[in-house]
């Protein structure tokens, strides 16, 4: 499945790319470059969200843009799962709370005090949870480019995440990467096949 596959509980929705004829690449002017730099500077790991729902179709649009990210051998291993079910959202939040308590316990003294005051997630407030998985069994490209470096599949997923993050900011949407989780538990809670490994939850 392409990296633009978005699962919403009813199966993946395959995002089709339009085939474009080969042509000269566009030339971007200085104004575009400055605006791109500004966009990159304003990409932030957001922890405080408005609870207003996102416009219809926006998440699908962002996932489709993420599918334009490079991937090793055109393997497209990235899988996005939108978490709308209240019970599943609650399971993700509970996983974060357990993992966060464990992380806090690893610090001592002033470091523990500082950690306890950090806001490290906005899972309750965020209107959308988007889980990201790496499909290790993707058959696209038949293993091209990753025989000696299989970790490039995970790198490819990170590339797609980066594109989605920047595109979201361009649309005025903040994104937060929640990595303080129990990957195996989240994978089970979201009923993702065993062939995948959890990368993160984005809120």
C-alpha angles and dihedrals in degrees: 000000000000122000086251091069109125118193117202100172095281097074134277121318108216114223111213121212120217112237111236125198116249109263142149113299115249120259113233118212129224093263091057091048092052091048091049090052090050090050091052091048090053094051102113137174096244122209102168118065141179111239094223113123117253119249115275112270096014096111091049089049092052093047090050090053090048088058088067090068117112117258131187109273088349086286094150095200097166117115123186122201120190110215108211101142109103093220093052092046088051090051091053091049092049090050090052092050093052093046091046092052090050091050091049090052089058092064128074136204117336092002091057091048091050093047092050090057096051120104101221102168142023098199096135096050101038114101092212134043113194117186119202124207136181112227102216093187098055107146095198109119091007095250096312112170098003106075093106097026109039090165088075087084088067090044088055090054090052089052090055090048090053092052092048091049094052093044090051091053090050087057092049094254122133121220130199124196111218110196097156093097142108101254098200093047092049091049090053094044091053091043093231113168118264090248090076134074122210116244104176149313116248121203 
